[in-house]
Amino acid sequence: MKRTSNQSEPIVLLIDGHCNMCHGLAKFVVGRDKRAVFRFASLQSELGRRLLKEGGMPEDALETFVMVDNGKYYTKSTAALRIGRKLGWPWSVAYPAIVVPRFVRDRVYRFVARRRYRWFGRSESCLLPTPDMRSRFLE
């Protein structure tokens, strides 16, 4: 997944394919990603499991989402803040929160992640993307 500065390889976001909140995150990002740099894959997919393994993470790490950018892996609150930064104004204004110690940021992230199915629901099948979103999903 390495890229040179001249290459425009997409940034891959691995999301829980059964999580309605994660589906909402994907829709949010696609709607604001004017340069179309983000691509998505389900954590449960073959590609998702392979990328988790390549990143040294357990293949069943479903309580997080992962951002793979230029061969580097970011998870939890760090991934969320980096996504905002890549989306630009006004979402990038949250990025200075990166100075908050990760264990504090990730504690908040875990609080939400553990309740996401209860609050947002769980789908028995993976997201069926709209035609506009379909080109952003990797198989």
N, C-alpha and C positions, 0 to 999 in steps of 0.2 A: 504494500500500500504506500510505498514511498513515492514521492513526486518531486520533480524539480520545480524551481520557481517559475518556469515557463509553462508548466503543465497545469491543467485545471481539473485535477482529479476530484471527484465529489467527496464531501464529508459524509460518512455513514453514521446514521443514528440507529442503534439497535433498541427496539422497544418491545414490551410485552404485547404480543399479538392478541391477547385475550382481554386486555385492560382498556376499558372505555376512556379512562383519563389519558392513557397513552395514545389512543386513537385521536383524542382531542388535541393532544400535543402535536401529533403529526399534521393534522389539518391546520393548526395554528402556524406551524413553521412553513408549510407549503404556501399558505396564503400571504406570507410576508417575505419569503425568500425570492426576491426579485431576480437574483443572479442564478437561481436554480443550482446552488452548490450542494444542497443537502439531498441525500438519498436515504431510504429507510429499508430496514429488514427486521423481521420478527426475531426476537431472542430464541424462539422455539424452532425456527427454520434451520435447515442444514447449514446455510451460510452463517446465520447468527451463532450457532453452536461452534462452528469452525473459527469465526472471528474471536469469540470468547476464549477459546482454547489458545489461539495465537497470541492473545493479549495476556495470557497467564491467569485467566479467571475461570471459576467453575462454570461448566456448561449449563448448570441449572440456576444461574444467578438472575432470577426473575424479579427481584425487588429493586432493581436499578435499571437505568437505561444507560447506554454506553455511546459515547461519541468517539469515532475513529477519524482522526484528522492528521493526514500526512504521516501515517504510521504510528501516531501517538494515541494512547487510549485515555479517555477521561470518563469519569463516572459520577453519578449522583449530583450533588450541588455544583461541583466544578463543571460538569458537562452542561448543566442548565445555564450557568452563568456564561460559559463560552458560546453557547447557542445564541443567547441574547446579544452578545458582543458581535457575532458574525452577522446577525440580522440587521445590525445598525440601529440608527435612531428610530424610535425612542427606546427600544429594548436594550440597547447597549448601556443605558444609564445605570443599570443594575450591576454591571461588571465590577465597579469598585468594591463591591461586597466580597470580592475574592480575597481581600486582606483579612477578613474575619477568619479565624482559624478553622481549618477544614472540619475538625471534629465537632465544632459548634454548628457549622452550616449543614453537615451531614446528619446531625441529630434531628434537625428540623426536616430534612429530606426524608429520613427514615420514618418520622412521625406520620408524614403524609403517605409515604409508600405503603406502610402497614395498614392503612385505612382506605386505600384507594378503591378497592373492590366494594367496600361497604358504602362509601360516599358516591362513587361514580358508576358502580356496577361492573359486571364481568360478562363478557361475551363468550359463548361456547365455541364460537368460530373466530378465526382471525378476521381483521378488518377487511371489508371489501371496498377497496378504494374507488373513488369516482374516476371517470376516464382521465380527468385532469391530474389526479394524484397517481394513477397507475404507472405512469412513466417514471415516477420517483421511487418506486419500490423495486428492490432488487430481489431476484429469486435465487 
